[in-house]
Amino acid sequence: MVVIPKITLNNGTQMPVLGLGTYLGKSEDIYNAVKYAIEIGYRHIDTAFYYQNEADVGRAIREKIDQGLVKREDIFLVTKLSPIHNEPSKVEYACQKSLENLGLDYIDLYLIHFPAGLDYYDDKVQGPLNEKANVRFNDADYVDTWREMEKLVKKGLVKSIGISNFNSEQTQRILDICKIKPVVNQVECHVELNQKKLIEFSKQRDIVITAYCPLGRPNPAEKKPAFLYDDRFIAISQKYKKTPAQIALKYLIQIGAVPIPKSTTNTRIAENIDLFDFELPKDDMSILDTFNTGDRICKFELWANHQYYPFSIEF
Ligand SMILES: NC(=O)c1ccc[n+]([C@@H]2O[C@H](COP(=O)([O-])OP(=O)(O)OC[C@H]3O[C@@H](n4cnc5c(N)ncnc54)[C@H](OP(=O)(O)O)[C@@H]3O)[C@@H](O)[C@H]2O)c1
């Protein structure tokens, strides 16, 4: 079994430096993937209310606890407040819903999924439409949402709180008013969008960057992302007898990000954790740096006109 190193967060808790993503996938596949991942050493699992798979993730974790393979405290479970719950009056309700879905009595890390909210209609409708079939924005200020997140820590419902898809200015606004600092900002981060500026900004403020889409959401039919098929990238992977995917994940860990690759394929779940028996030296890291194009996969275009849309500034 692989033992994944941990990083200490600004509140003293420890988070494994690699986790399992769970976005997109059939319910049963996610359930099986989480169980297999725990069996081979994953301890950090990432889900969200928005993914509608918290019940599958929770069932898998509880089964492994019941079997005695792990204790609850061994698992670092991350879930997120959906944008339909950004309104401060909805935050505790949403957290209780997630706990109910998961069948757990606390969440290790609860993130504001997105700084820009959507109006609430019901829990199954992730963004109601107005008469022009445009999604209805909710104007809740994420700073007010954050104040409610802090109360969840005090109530013992969550151990740590953080943010996701926040830019540097939005992060600073939270830091300027908070009583409890965000421990993590989870953002898109991979070889083509290495987020070095945001990582440095966050490091100076003791916030860890979790890297979503760490593999650039591979699409083999379109040979994307390009780096996975690049000769220089493949040459580096051959040098260390690793796959290009493993090099992409190791690169992120070495620049200080915490990747959460998603897979529901057992061989890949195992491949993605097999990263801790080699180091990439400076010269190879410098080559990998050159693949940064700054291109984003998840543009969240639906929110492009929202006042809190995060991707209009450099980082
Ligand atoms: N906070 C946010 O707004 C946000 C946004 C997006 C994602 N996330 C989180 O981040 C996680 C990861 O991002 P993502 O799922 O979008 O993208 P990703 O992890 O970069 O890519 C997932 C895809 O890569 C494939 N894959 C996995 N391991 C592979 C390997 N070793 N070689 C080749 N292909 C491989 C998977 O296929 P198989 O499953 O078929 O193996 C799946 O199709 C999500 O699952 C979610 O938990 C958060």
The ligand as a Tripos MOL2 file, in Angstrom:
@<TRIPOS>MOLECULE
LIG
   48    52     1     0     0
SMALL
NO_CHARGES

@<TRIPOS>ATOM
      1 N1        -13.6250   22.9500   -7.7080 N.am      1 LIG1
      2 C1        -14.0250   22.8430   -8.9450 C.2       1 LIG1
      3 O1        -14.6780   23.7440   -9.5060 O.2       1 LIG1
      4 C2        -13.6710   21.6190   -9.7370 C.ar      1 LIG1
      5 C3        -13.7880   21.6280  -11.1370 C.ar      1 LIG1
      6 C4        -13.4240   20.4720  -11.8290 C.ar      1 LIG1
      7 C5        -12.9470   19.3550  -11.1310 C.ar      1 LIG1
      8 N2        -12.8750   19.3590   -9.7650 N.ar      1 LIG1
      9 C6        -12.3880   18.1810   -8.9980 C.3       1 LIG1
     10 O2        -11.1230   17.8040   -9.5260 O.3       1 LIG1
     11 C7        -11.1630   16.4460   -9.9390 C.3       1 LIG1
     12 C8        -10.2220   16.2000  -11.0940 C.3       1 LIG1
     13 O3        -10.5550   16.9920  -12.2300 O.3       1 LIG1
     14 P1        -11.2450   16.3880  -13.5460 P.3       1 LIG1
     15 O4        -11.9240   15.1040  -13.1800 O.co2     1 LIG1
     16 O5        -12.0540   17.4180  -14.1330 O.co2     1 LIG1
     17 O6        -10.0090   16.1340  -14.5100 O.3       1 LIG1
     18 P2         -8.7230   15.1810  -14.5240 P.3       1 LIG1
     19 O7         -8.5510   14.5010  -13.2050 O.co2     1 LIG1
     20 O8         -7.6090   15.9850  -15.0550 O.co2     1 LIG1
     21 O9         -9.1090   14.1190  -15.6340 O.3       1 LIG1
     22 C9        -10.0250   13.0810  -15.4110 C.3       1 LIG1
     23 C10       -10.0070   12.1930  -16.6460 C.3       1 LIG1
     24 O10        -8.6980   11.6390  -16.7830 O.3       1 LIG1
     25 C11        -8.7730   10.2400  -17.0050 C.3       1 LIG1
     26 N3         -7.5630    9.6890  -16.3610 N.ar      1 LIG1
     27 C12        -7.3650    9.5150  -15.0340 C.ar      1 LIG1
     28 N4         -6.1290    9.0290  -14.8020 N.ar      1 LIG1
     29 C13        -5.5350    8.8850  -16.0030 C.ar      1 LIG1
     30 C14        -4.2690    8.4200  -16.3980 C.ar      1 LIG1
     31 N5         -3.3580    8.0110  -15.5180 N.pl3     1 LIG1
     32 N6         -3.9820    8.4150  -17.7420 N.ar      1 LIG1
     33 C15        -4.8900    8.8230  -18.6520 C.ar      1 LIG1
     34 N7         -6.1310    9.2550  -18.3260 N.ar      1 LIG1
     35 C16        -6.4500    9.2970  -17.0020 C.ar      1 LIG1
     36 C17       -10.0570    9.8200  -16.3740 C.3       1 LIG1
     37 O11       -10.5770    8.6950  -17.0230 O.3       1 LIG1
     38 P3        -11.1590    7.3870  -16.2310 P.3       1 LIG1
     39 O12       -12.0040    7.8680  -15.1030 O.co2     1 LIG1
     40 O13       -11.9490    6.7160  -17.3060 O.co2     1 LIG1
     41 O14        -9.9810    6.5840  -15.7990 O.co2     1 LIG1
     42 C18       -10.9520   11.0310  -16.6150 C.3       1 LIG1
     43 O15       -11.5490   10.9450  -17.8660 O.3       1 LIG1
     44 C19       -12.6530   16.2360  -10.2740 C.3       1 LIG1
     45 O16       -12.9880   14.8760  -10.4010 O.3       1 LIG1
     46 C20       -13.3020   16.9540   -9.1230 C.3       1 LIG1
     47 O17       -13.2460   16.1670   -7.9610 O.3       1 LIG1
     48 C21       -13.2010   20.4970   -9.0730 C.ar      1 LIG1
@<TRIPOS>BOND
     1     1     2 1
     2     2     3 2
     3     2     4 1
     4     4     5 ar
     5     4    48 ar
     6     5     6 ar
     7     6     7 ar
     8     7     8 ar
     9     8     9 1
    10     8    48 ar
    11     9    10 1
    12     9    46 1
    13    10    11 1
    14    11    12 1
    15    11    44 1
    16    12    13 1
    17    13    14 1
    18    14    15 2
    19    14    16 1
    20    14    17 1
    21    17    18 1
    22    18    19 2
    23    18    20 1
    24    18    21 1
    25    21    22 1
    26    22    23 1
    27    23    24 1
    28    23    42 1
    29    24    25 1
    30    25    26 1
    31    25    36 1
    32    26    27 ar
    33    26    35 ar
    34    27    28 ar
    35    28    29 ar
    36    29    30 ar
    37    29    35 ar
    38    30    31 1
    39    30    32 ar
    40    32    33 ar
    41    33    34 ar
    42    34    35 ar
    43    36    37 1
    44    36    42 1
    45    37    38 1
    46    38    39 2
    47    38    40 1
    48    38    41 1
    49    42    43 1
    50    44    45 1
    51    44    46 1
    52    46    47 1
@<TRIPOS>SUBSTRUCTURE
     1 LIG1         1 GROUP 0 **** ****
